[in-house]
Amino acid sequence: MTNHTLLSDPQAVIGRLWSKASPPERERILGLARDVLGFISVTGQRYRFEDFRKDLESAHRAPRALQQPREDLAHLEERLRETEGFFTKLRDKPESSKDRELIQVILDALHFVSSTAQHSALGEYLEHVKAGAPPYVVASFATKEEAEAWLEKHPHPPVSANVLIANTHHDVVYDRNTNIRRLPRNRDLEYYLAELEREEPPTAIASFGNREEAETWLQSQPNPARWAWVSIAGEFYLAAYYPHIGHRALYPLSMAKGY
């Protein structure tokens, strides 16, 4: 397990535990473990998580120190504790010896969310995943210059996260050893649109004569869905909403052609 695969390797343990015969309660536990690892990854917190684990090791994995969440998020902390209990028992079984290191990463990830009081951000991410929303992004910028200025000035840039620049997806490439900072474009959205078209064939919830009308409509919605199909001048678009960054976007389905 390398630093680059720290958050992906434990998914193999979760995958082996998952089966069609699993009771709903176990699936809920495994799903939360999977999503916590995904949350840390897509929000670009790998370096922060690595440092957190080093601190735990230097303290000989001291007892769990918690930041109490808001009252409305207490249920999520309960789910984190339940999931931690499950994987703690699994880690300590003799037959789990070969997976012990990977299980410990899962336990540390659960501890990381609780100790850094990220219940609200995790809850938002879980809603995003449940809705089948477009690829998760941590920020949105109107121009490449704005994005580059943000990345240059950022004291601790998110690593391997996704940002929008003029509604196109870009990776945040950051290496803290060399201080390399880049924003290459990726095709995550194109792949997502192609898959969504196959799984949810477009049916427009609203139709507009031009893009300006559609933009006005989307901006006026008080609480739009995470995604919905609309029609603009006879062409399908995906209307997307990212509540965690307060951003709304229209993506033409034609972006997915060829995928």
PyMOL commands that set and color helices and strands:
alter all, ss='L'
color gray80, all
select helices_A, chain A and resi 3-5+11-17+24-42+46-58+71-91+94-115+119-130+144-153+188-199+211-220+253-256
alter helices_A, ss='H'
color red, helices_A
select strands_A, chain A and resi 139-141+162-165+168-171+173-175+180-182+207-208+227-232+235-242+247-252
alter strands_A, ss='S'
color yellow, strands_A
deselect
rebuild
show_as cartoon
